[in-house]
Amino acid sequence: MTDAITSEIEKYIATQILKQPNRKIAADEPLISSGLIDSFSLMDLALFVEDTFGVRIEDTELNANTFRHFTVFWPR
């Protein structure tokens, strides 16, 4: 995953979901299991990823495993 993509997702989570624009989020920081985001925020994040990066996230992928951290969106 590129630094630009990581930065965009981190910024979105910090500013739009957490409302803490100065919050730093590591790319491998647990999103759901740590309580950083909840199920409502999961949907917002999924829509952001779809709209921003032109990908499709299937309904069956909207779960804690898929969104455990945002590095899982891109193959290594």
N, C-alpha and C positions, 0 to 999 in steps of 0.2 A: 504494500500500500504506500502510496506516495505521501510525502510530508504535507503537500497541499490538501489532499483529501482528508488526512488525519486532522489537520488544523481546522478544516471546515466543519467536520463532525464535532470536534471538541468545542469549537466556538458555538455551534448550534445548541448543544446540550447545556453548556454553561450559561448562555444568554437567554435562550428561549424556554428551556425546561427548568433549569435550576434557578434562573433569575439571579445568577452570581457571575457576572461577566469576567471577573478576575480569577475564577476557579480554574485550576489546571487539572486536566483529566488525562491520565496516561492511556495510550492506545490499548493496553491490555488490562486496564482496570475493570473489574466486574461491574456491569451496569445494573442488572436486576438483582442478583444475589446479594449485592452490597447495599441495596436499597437506594442506589443513586437515581434510578428511574423506576416508575411503577407501570402498571399495565396501560394506563391512559397515556402516559408519556411514550410508551413503546409504540403506540399507533402513530403519534406525532412524529417520532423519529423515523419510523418506516416511511411515512409519506414524504418527509424531508429527503431521505435517501433516494426514493424513487424519483421525485421531482428534480432534485439537484444533479443526480448522476445518471439519469435516464435508464434506470434498471427497474425490473419488476420483482417485487417480493410477494410470493404467493401467500395466501391466507394461512396455509399449513406451516409456513415458516415463521409466523408471528408467535414466537415462543421464547422462553428463557434460554434455551440452548443456542438458538440462532443468534440471539442478541446478548450473549454472555459478555462480550466486549466488542468494540467495533472493528477489530482486526479480522473478525470472522467473515466480513463481507467480501474480502478479496482473497483469491488464492495466493499461496506463497510461492 
